[in-house]
C-alpha cells in the first residue's frame, strides 16, 4: 500500500505545483504513477471549476479579469507543462521540414518564433 501512496505523490509532483512530501523515485513507483494521472486531472479540473464558480458568484463573468485569471490559474497549478508542449508542437508544425527535422525541433528546449506567435 505504501508504494501506491508514493506513486500518487510522484504523479502529483510531476504534473502539478501542488506541494507534496518527498518520496524516493523508485522504478516500481514510477510504473504505478501512471494510474493516478486521471485523478490528477480531476483535481486540477476541480481547481479551475472552483475558480469559475467563485467568479460567477462575484458577478465578474465576461470581464478582462475573468479571461486573464482563467488563463493563468491552470498555468500556475500545472507549472505550464502543457503550454510547453503546445509551443513545441506549434514550432514543429510550422517548420515545413522533414519528419526528422520536426521531431528535432520538438526536442529543442528553446521556444521558436511560431510557438510565440501561436
N, C-alpha and C positions, 0 to 999 in steps of 0.2 A: 504493500500500500504506500509505503514511503516513497518508492520510486515514482508512482503516479503523481504524487504531490510535487516532487522535484521536476517531473516532466511538465506539469502545468506551470510551474514557476519559470522554467526555461522558455516555454512558449510565450508567456506574457512578457518576459524580458526581451525576447526577440522582436515582437510585433507591437509593443506599446511602450509608452513612457510611464505607465503606472508603476510606482515603486514596489519592488518585490524583494524578499530576502535573498541573500546569496546562497546558491547551491552549487555543487560540483557538476560540471557539464560532462557527464559520462556518455559513452556511446549508447547504452541502453536507454537512458533518459531522453537523449536526443531522438531516438527512434520513436518513442511514445509521445513526444511533444506534438507531433502532427495530429494526434487525436483531439487535442484541445483547441485547434485553430477555429472551429465553428463557435466554440464557447467564447473565445476572444472577440470574434466578430459580433457576437450577441452583446457583450459588454460594451464594446466601442459604439455599436449602434444605439445602445441604451443611453449612453452619454450624450450622443447627438440628438436623440429623441427628447431627452430631458431638457436640453437647451432649447429646442424648438417649442416645447410646451411652455417653458418659462417665458419665452419671447411672446408667444401668443397671449399668455395671461397678462403680460405687461402692456399689450396692445402695440407692440413695436414691429409687427409684420409689415413687410414692404418698405422698410427703411434701409438706408445705407448701412447702419449698424448691423442689422439682421444679415445682410448679404456678406459683410466683411467677417463678422464673428462666425457665421455659419460656414465660411470657408476656412477660417483659421483654427477653429476648435478641433476638427478631425486631424489637421496637420500637427497641432500641438499634442494631441493624445497619442498619435501614432509615431511622432517624430519625423513625419514626412516620408516614410519609407515607400509609400505608394506613389508619391509625387516624383521621386527619383526614378522609379521605373517608367513612369509616364514620359518624363523628359527624355530618357534614353531611347524609348521606342519612337518618339517623335523625331529625334535626330536620325535614327537609323532609317525610318521610312522615307524621309525627305532626302536621303543621300543619293538615291538612284544608282547605287553601286551594286556590285555582285552580292550574292547571299553572304559570302565570307566577309566582305567589307562591312556589311550591315551588322553582322554578329560582332565584328571587331569594334565597331562604333558603340554598340550596346555595352561592351565590356569596359570601355573607356570611362574612367571616373569623372572626367570633365564634362560640363554641360555645354552643348553646342548652340549655335545661333537658332536653329529650328526648334529646339526644346524650349528656349526662352520665348520665342515668338508665339508658339502654340500655348 
